[in-house]
């Protein structure tokens, strides 16, 4: 997995994410994805919010 990330120059952060948008993004993602999409790990809005902040760093 990490080889593909390096090969395609995929970074660890997303600079376009704005702190002002995180509340809305986390609520929308929680509402849309849970439980409709098969994913390895479900995250609620609170967990998604933390994840978005990590992506900003």
Helices and strands as residue ranges (DSSP letters): H 2-7, G 19-21, H 22-33, H 45-56
